[in-house]
Amino acid sequence: MHEHDSVLSVTAPTSGVKGTVQVPGDKSISHRALILAALSEGTSTITGLSRGEDPTSTRGALSRFGVEFVDQPDGAVLVHGGLRHEPVDVLDCGNAGTGIRLLSGVCAGYPGLSVLTGDQYLRRRPMDRVAEPLRLMGARVDARDGGRLAPLVIRGGGLSGITYELPKASAQVKSCLLLAGLSATGPTTVIEPHPTRAHTEEMLLAAGARIEVEGTAVTVHPGPLAPTDHAVPGDPSQAAFWAVAAALAGEIELPNLYLGFGRADFLGILRRMGADVQVEESTGSVRVASAPLRGVEITGADVPGIVDEIPVLAIAAAGAEGTTVISGADELRVKESDRVTSTVAMLNAFGVRAEERPDGMVIHGQGDAAFSPAQVDSAGDHRIAMAAAVAAVARAGGQSTISGWGSVATSYPGFVEDLVEVSGATVNLDP
């Protein structure tokens, strides 16, 4: 387990960023590739798998069911699928919100007892949003704090398909119920208030599942999955850090990204701000270069497609002319940290005026003015930590320090090396 209390010191030259960054394999797709390969009877191959701690936790949890993973010399992973027995131990999901929620659907569909837990941050995140519909399907689910918090104890099997309207749009909850629905009697339909990323539906189709999509309703029919070769593209959520750094100061090329629905909307926000963004759809290559930025209004209609990128987009807003208002983003309150509070605190630490609102924040852009060197507490949140590093290399002179840096290993273990490569920054990690 990573040490969340490590501290990164960053001293950046004033030359900005320049270069090409191949970001890690997409974390969301990596979780799903591991799970679908594990549920398939036969051998699947995964290439481009994220090596972050979050997908690694999902892999470890699946191995508790007897699934076999074999690392190949070329970096590919062979998965000998099939859940062979109930988990032999507690399923430790680490810091992975996606992992624990998707695995809850797997556990609900398997006739056995499973216990899912995670680190201190994951155990604060709401799990009733998956527990309640899984109970409606017939799973027995117990949890802490009146059924709201992990650890989750799931007695699975004997599920019936349901039609369920999500109270709040969530690709994680939708995916959990679709995975459970593979083992239910009859179809399971999930209705979203508005569309979210469709990785699970797309990948289930590729694995031979019977899926129907009608408007914002997704229906899965029970049945087996076929072994599939999964090629995981680069993670756009990780690319967003470099895109913002380039938009503020420099030019970055980002090859082989996943640019599908609901994942690259941050590029549209950067364009609205005035950044120079070029996209080659056929190859997934993105180039971002600096330009004068202006404040924008980000509303609830924007948020689902950029919810994970808001901390780093806030850095872009801080370096823009004018005010940026973010609303309809109350989901930020229940991420790895309360990202409204932690993002505003990060901006304030860099000398940027910003205030919280119940469902978002107001950021008073500083235009071309430099940020002050900062001491940032990431609150154990990898996206806050990496956003602060972007602010340090793009706009802050002197030395900045970021505590809780160990959280970055959950998603992007090689971030510091890439940071040094494109910025020439001097860094020191104090464990």
NUGUNU-834950 format. One line per field, with one value per residue (C-alpha): residue number from 1; x, y, z. Coordinates in nm, 3 decimals, always signed. Layout:
<sites>
seq	c(NUM|...)
c1	c(X|...)
c2	c(Y|...)
c3	c(Z|...)
</sites>
This chain:
<sites>
seq	c(1|2|3|4|5|6|7|8|9|10|11|12|13|14|15|16|17|18|19|20|21|22|23|24|25|26|27|28|29|30|31|32|33|34|35|36|37|38|39|40|41|42|43|44|45|46|47|48|49|50|51|52|53|54|55|56|57|58|59|60|61|62|63|64|65|66|67|68|69|70|71|72|73|74|75|76|77|78|79|80|81|82|83|84|85|86|87|88|89|90|91|92|93|94|95|96|97|98|99|100|101|102|103|104|105|106|107|108|109|110|111|112|113|114|115|116|117|118|119|120|121|122|123|124|125|126|127|128|129|130|131|132|133|134|135|136|137|138|139|140|141|142|143|144|145|146|147|148|149|150|151|152|153|154|155|156|157|158|159|160|161|162|163|164|165|166|167|168|169|170|171|172|173|174|175|176|177|178|179|180|181|182|183|184|185|186|187|188|189|190|191|192|193|194|195|196|197|198|199|200|201|202|203|204|205|206|207|208|209|210|211|212|213|214|215|216|217|218|219|220|221|222|223|224|225|226|227|228|229|230|231|232|233|234|235|236|237|238|239|240|241|242|243|244|245|246|247|248|249|250|251|252|253|254|255|256|257|258|259|260|261|262|263|264|265|266|267|268|269|270|271|272|273|274|275|276|277|278|279|280|281|282|283|284|285|286|287|288|289|290|291|292|293|294|295|296|297|298|299|300|301|302|303|304|305|306|307|308|309|310|311|312|313|314|315|316|317|318|319|320|321|322|323|324|325|326|327|328|329|330|331|332|333|334|335|336|337|338|339|340|341|342|343|344|345|346|347|348|349|350|351|352|353|354|355|356|357|358|359|360|361|362|363|364|365|366|367|368|369|370|371|372|373|374|375|376|377|378|379|380|381|382|383|384|385|386|387|388|389|390|391|392|393|394|395|396|397|398|399|400|401|402|403|404|405|406|407|408|409|410|411|412|413|414|415|416|417|418|419|420|421|422|423|424|425|426|427|428|429|430|431)
c1	c(+0.000|+0.129|+0.220|-0.022|+0.190|+0.494|+0.585|+0.692|+0.896|+0.889|+1.114|+1.029|+1.216|+1.009|+1.024|+0.693|+0.641|+0.726|+0.736|+0.537|+0.377|+0.240|+0.006|-0.078|-0.351|-0.702|-0.789|-1.165|-1.116|-0.845|-1.084|-1.348|-1.106|-0.985|-1.339|-1.482|-1.181|-1.225|-1.594|-1.524|-1.470|-1.141|-0.826|-0.829|-0.535|-0.511|-0.257|-0.190|-0.322|-0.278|-0.019|-0.162|-0.254|-0.630|-0.650|-0.386|-0.622|-0.903|-0.672|-0.582|-0.948|-1.037|-0.750|-0.924|-1.197|-0.937|-0.891|-0.536|-0.334|-0.008|+0.222|+0.390|+0.740|+0.591|+0.375|+0.053|-0.149|-0.311|-0.629|-0.752|-1.109|-1.384|-1.479|-1.383|-1.485|-1.603|-1.325|-1.074|-1.009|-1.129|-1.125|-0.905|-0.990|-0.731|-0.831|-1.040|-1.398|-1.454|-1.306|-1.522|-1.845|-1.795|-1.675|-1.990|-2.190|-1.964|-1.996|-2.374|-2.400|-2.176|-2.332|-2.103|-1.990|-1.767|-1.629|-1.508|-1.307|-1.041|-0.815|-0.921|-1.029|-1.237|-1.411|-1.550|-1.712|-2.085|-2.167|-2.544|-2.583|-2.483|-2.601|-2.965|-3.028|-2.830|-3.065|-3.361|-3.212|-3.201|-2.845|-2.790|-2.570|-2.455|-2.236|-2.120|-2.300|-2.653|-2.558|-2.373|-2.000|-1.749|-1.664|-1.944|-2.052|-2.232|-2.407|-2.462|-2.658|-3.027|-3.066|-3.370|-3.348|-3.494|-3.565|-3.385|-3.384|-3.058|-3.126|-2.797|-2.609|-2.319|-2.128|-2.000|-2.348|-2.478|-2.184|-2.230|-2.592|-2.514|-2.244|-2.484|-2.747|-2.531|-2.617|-2.979|-3.303|-3.447|-3.324|-3.187|-3.253|-3.073|-3.220|-2.992|-3.104|-2.850|-2.589|-2.257|-1.947|-2.042|-1.730|-1.914|-2.185|-1.929|-1.701|-1.988|-2.105|-1.753|-1.756|-2.078|-2.331|-2.680|-2.711|-2.981|-2.954|-3.261|-3.217|-3.077|-3.195|-2.945|-3.068|-2.850|-2.974|-2.820|-2.568|-2.203|-1.918|-1.669|-1.292|-1.188|-0.862|-0.871|-0.636|-0.643|-0.580|-0.422|-0.617|-0.767|-0.812|-0.434|-0.375|-0.578|-0.293|-0.052|-0.315|-0.370|+0.004|+0.045|-0.256|-0.096|+0.267|+0.404|+0.309|+0.243|+0.164|-0.051|-0.072|-0.308|-0.580|-0.932|-1.152|-1.493|-1.815|-1.795|-1.419|-1.251|-1.496|-1.220|-1.074|-1.397|-1.371|-1.011|-1.122|-1.397|-1.127|-0.927|-0.658|-0.507|-0.631|-0.579|-0.730|-0.663|-0.964|-0.835|-0.522|-0.637|-0.357|-0.405|-0.180|-0.233|-0.046|-0.066|-0.285|-0.449|-0.723|-1.052|-1.290|-1.597|-1.915|-1.921|-2.269|-2.432|-2.474|-2.094|-2.002|-2.065|-1.810|-1.542|-1.607|-1.262|-1.085|-1.231|-0.933|-0.688|-0.934|-0.950|-0.577|-0.648|-0.923|-0.679|-0.447|-0.725|-0.857|-1.186|-1.401|-1.489|-1.802|-1.848|-2.196|-2.391|-2.081|-2.194|-2.066|-1.717|-1.797|-1.781|-1.470|-1.131|-1.148|-1.416|-1.288|-1.473|-1.293|-0.957|-0.951|-1.034|-0.775|-0.515|-0.594|-0.579|-0.240|-0.109|-0.238|-0.542|-0.874|-1.140|-1.446|-1.655|-2.019|-2.236|-2.228|-1.905|-1.675|-1.592|-1.239|-1.103|-0.852|-0.517|-0.446|-0.073|+0.025|+0.242|+0.107|+0.280|+0.490|+0.263|+0.244|-0.045|-0.215|-0.358|-0.588|-0.467|-0.628|-0.421|-0.599|-0.541|-0.174|-0.116|-0.313|-0.092|+0.219|+0.082|+0.029|+0.384|+0.552|+0.321|+0.285|+0.453|+0.811|+1.025|+0.966|+0.625|+0.557|+0.271|+0.191|+0.010|+0.196|+0.189|-0.176|-0.057|+0.057|-0.311|-0.341|-0.015|+0.300|+0.531|+0.393|+0.706|+0.931|+0.703|+0.687|+1.065|+1.092|+0.856|+0.929|+1.292|+1.169|+1.382|+1.190|+1.253|+1.030|+1.048|+0.887)
c2	c(+0.000|+0.342|+0.595|+0.884|+1.112|+1.139|+1.492|+1.603|+1.922|+2.084|+2.365|+2.455|+2.664|+2.933|+2.772|+2.587|+2.238|+2.078|+1.724|+1.407|+1.208|+0.856|+0.841|+0.511|+0.280|+0.403|+0.323|+0.287|+0.053|-0.142|-0.223|-0.343|-0.543|-0.731|-0.801|-0.910|-1.133|-1.286|-1.356|-1.521|-1.896|-1.923|-1.718|-1.344|-1.115|-0.757|-0.515|-0.160|-0.238|+0.042|-0.052|+0.189|+0.060|+0.085|-0.168|-0.377|-0.397|-0.514|-0.781|-0.896|-0.916|-1.127|-1.364|-1.442|-1.609|-1.837|-1.633|-1.673|-1.379|-1.439|-1.147|-1.177|-1.048|-0.793|-0.638|-0.811|-1.002|-1.339|-1.399|-1.755|-1.665|-1.824|-1.759|-2.092|-2.050|-1.789|-1.550|-1.711|-1.381|-1.022|-0.830|-0.525|-0.262|-0.013|+0.338|+0.229|+0.358|+0.210|-0.120|-0.168|-0.067|-0.284|-0.577|-0.543|-0.637|-0.935|-1.051|-1.008|-1.238|-1.511|-1.763|-1.716|-1.476|-1.179|-0.902|-0.586|-0.313|-0.055|+0.209|+0.481|+0.710|+0.449|+0.355|+0.710|+0.699|+0.623|+0.263|+0.272|+0.376|+0.021|-0.165|-0.057|-0.171|-0.493|-0.570|-0.509|-0.772|-1.021|-0.996|-0.973|-0.670|-0.543|-0.238|+0.004|+0.322|+0.203|+0.033|+0.332|+0.265|-0.015|-0.280|-0.443|-0.800|-0.952|-1.289|-1.330|-1.551|-1.599|-1.256|-1.137|-0.874|-0.533|-0.202|+0.066|+0.443|+0.589|+0.880|+1.033|+0.958|+0.724|+0.501|+0.305|+0.221|+0.147|-0.087|-0.260|-0.346|-0.457|-0.694|-0.832|-0.866|-1.116|-1.369|-1.269|-1.433|-1.215|-0.882|-0.594|-0.239|+0.068|+0.410|+0.711|+1.072|+1.158|+0.951|+0.858|+0.687|+0.370|+0.155|-0.130|-0.157|-0.142|-0.401|-0.634|-0.628|-0.715|-1.009|-1.146|-1.020|-0.928|-0.555|-0.312|+0.066|+0.283|+0.648|+0.657|+0.301|+0.013|-0.347|-0.655|-1.012|-1.291|-1.516|-1.615|-1.399|-1.505|-1.457|-1.132|-0.957|-0.610|-0.332|-0.053|+0.296|+0.588|+0.742|+1.082|+1.170|+1.147|+1.334|+1.624|+1.719|+1.764|+1.935|+2.201|+2.246|+2.305|+2.536|+2.754|+2.737|+2.533|+2.258|+1.887|+1.597|+1.315|+1.005|+0.704|+0.837|+0.702|+0.981|+0.813|+0.952|+1.118|+1.091|+1.377|+1.658|+1.846|+1.929|+2.112|+2.312|+2.407|+2.515|+2.730|+2.890|+2.970|+2.699|+2.577|+2.214|+1.989|+1.637|+1.357|+1.132|+0.842|+0.792|+0.932|+1.190|+1.529|+1.836|+2.128|+2.459|+2.768|+3.064|+3.342|+3.178|+3.330|+3.232|+3.024|+2.901|+2.528|+2.397|+2.073|+1.982|+1.986|+1.811|+1.439|+1.445|+1.631|+1.538|+1.382|+1.664|+1.956|+1.989|+2.041|+2.249|+2.473|+2.535|+2.644|+2.873|+3.022|+3.115|+3.266|+3.620|+3.668|+3.454|+3.086|+2.960|+2.585|+2.469|+2.143|+1.960|+1.837|+1.489|+1.630|+1.624|+1.241|+1.165|+1.054|+1.382|+1.650|+1.794|+2.121|+2.192|+2.044|+2.216|+2.557|+2.507|+2.417|+2.732|+2.948|+2.798|+2.918|+3.268|+3.238|+3.380|+3.110|+3.035|+2.727|+2.698|+2.408|+2.253|+2.397|+2.697|+3.043|+3.100|+3.449|+3.408|+3.583|+3.604|+3.596|+3.668|+3.403|+3.187|+3.203|+2.902|+2.685|+2.424|+2.203|+1.930|+1.689|+1.530|+1.191|+1.259|+1.173|+1.424|+1.713|+1.615|+1.601|+1.921|+2.099|+1.971|+2.114|+2.453|+2.442|+2.377|+2.593|+2.911|+2.912|+3.029|+2.901|+2.577|+2.425|+2.121|+1.874|+1.642|+1.312|+1.247|+0.869|+0.869|+0.930|+0.568|+0.465|+0.587|+0.721|+0.572|+0.732|+1.086|+1.238|+1.101|+1.248|+1.579|+1.610|+1.506|+1.775|+2.059|+2.022|+2.068|+1.966|+1.732|+1.566|+1.302|+1.276|+0.955)
c3	c(+0.000|-0.094|+0.173|+0.137|+0.355|+0.122|+0.010|-0.339|-0.375|-0.721|-0.841|-1.198|-1.456|-1.629|-1.974|-1.946|-2.087|-2.419|-2.554|-2.610|-2.328|-2.365|-2.068|-1.893|-2.018|-1.945|-1.585|-1.638|-1.933|-1.747|-1.459|-1.704|-1.920|-1.612|-1.491|-1.827|-1.895|-1.549|-1.612|-1.950|-1.972|-2.159|-2.213|-2.292|-2.365|-2.237|-2.386|-2.264|-1.915|-1.660|-1.397|-1.142|-0.800|-0.865|-1.151|-0.974|-0.674|-0.902|-1.048|-0.698|-0.595|-0.898|-0.827|-0.494|-0.703|-0.862|-1.181|-1.316|-1.454|-1.638|-1.725|-2.066|-2.153|-2.397|-2.122|-2.219|-1.959|-2.024|-1.822|-1.771|-1.686|-1.484|-1.122|-0.969|-0.603|-0.358|-0.256|-0.022|+0.157|+0.188|-0.143|-0.081|-0.344|-0.219|-0.326|-0.627|-0.624|-0.971|-0.858|-0.549|-0.721|-1.030|-0.821|-0.608|-0.916|-0.980|-0.617|-0.619|-0.920|-0.775|-0.533|-0.237|+0.035|-0.049|+0.170|-0.006|+0.161|+0.080|+0.226|+0.469|+0.183|+0.001|+0.326|+0.345|+0.000|-0.040|-0.132|-0.073|-0.437|-0.541|-0.230|-0.262|-0.623|-0.566|-0.276|-0.508|-0.740|-0.450|-0.318|+0.056|+0.119|+0.458|+0.516|+0.783|+0.886|+0.814|+0.489|+0.346|+0.381|+0.313|+0.413|+0.214|+0.293|-0.006|-0.021|-0.394|-0.631|-0.705|-0.864|-1.059|-1.330|-1.245|-1.413|-1.214|-1.259|-1.133|-0.894|-1.013|-1.334|-1.258|-1.498|-1.197|-1.064|-1.415|-1.474|-1.138|-1.221|-1.578|-1.446|-1.185|-1.458|-1.646|-1.372|-1.309|-1.416|-1.691|-1.829|-1.622|-1.741|-1.608|-1.690|-1.653|-1.605|-1.877|-2.063|-1.901|-2.040|-2.221|-2.172|-2.004|-2.271|-2.553|-2.394|-2.300|-2.662|-2.777|-2.535|-2.682|-2.429|-2.545|-2.483|-2.596|-2.575|-2.622|-2.535|-2.181|-2.103|-2.120|-2.097|-2.046|-2.082|-1.875|-2.040|-2.066|-2.197|-2.461|-2.415|-2.586|-2.661|-2.505|-2.626|-2.366|-2.510|-2.323|-2.035|-2.126|-1.758|-1.714|-2.039|-1.901|-1.666|-1.957|-2.170|-1.903|-1.848|-2.223|-2.243|-1.975|-2.088|-2.375|-2.617|-2.559|-2.791|-2.645|-2.869|-2.860|-2.629|-2.583|-2.724|-2.700|-2.558|-2.219|-2.173|-2.361|-2.285|-2.101|-2.444|-2.528|-2.205|-2.286|-2.634|-2.481|-2.265|-2.580|-2.574|-2.901|-2.919|-3.221|-3.232|-3.478|-3.421|-3.631|-3.420|-3.085|-3.098|-2.929|-2.942|-2.704|-2.717|-2.499|-2.584|-2.381|-2.173|-2.056|-1.779|-1.866|-1.703|-1.632|-1.549|-1.445|-1.812|-1.854|-1.530|-1.606|-1.888|-1.689|-1.326|-1.281|-1.464|-1.267|-1.027|-1.314|-1.519|-1.212|-1.263|-1.622|-1.491|-1.239|-1.527|-1.737|-1.767|-1.589|-1.363|-1.399|-1.221|-1.174|-1.065|-1.059|-0.937|-0.594|-0.692|-0.628|-0.256|-0.245|-0.449|-0.308|-0.118|-0.100|-0.428|-0.391|-0.064|-0.166|-0.507|-0.361|-0.085|-0.352|-0.554|-0.243|-0.156|-0.495|-0.419|-0.646|-0.525|-0.525|-0.313|-0.250|-0.341|-0.222|-0.570|-0.709|-0.691|-0.822|-0.952|-1.014|-1.293|-1.272|-1.644|-1.713|-1.352|-1.187|-0.906|-0.571|-0.465|-0.253|+0.016|-0.092|+0.110|-0.149|+0.113|-0.010|-0.351|-0.659|-0.885|-0.643|-0.611|-0.987|-1.050|-0.797|-0.977|-1.303|-1.136|-1.001|-1.338|-1.550|-1.347|-1.005|-0.956|-0.671|-0.483|-0.417|-0.198|-0.229|+0.061|+0.021|-0.302|-0.256|-0.369|-0.726|-0.748|-0.758|-1.116|-1.262|-1.106|-1.366|-1.334|-1.177|-1.451|-1.720|-1.530|-1.524|-1.890|-2.026|-1.782|-1.670|-1.313|-1.018|-0.791|-0.458|-0.303|+0.075|+0.194)
</sites>
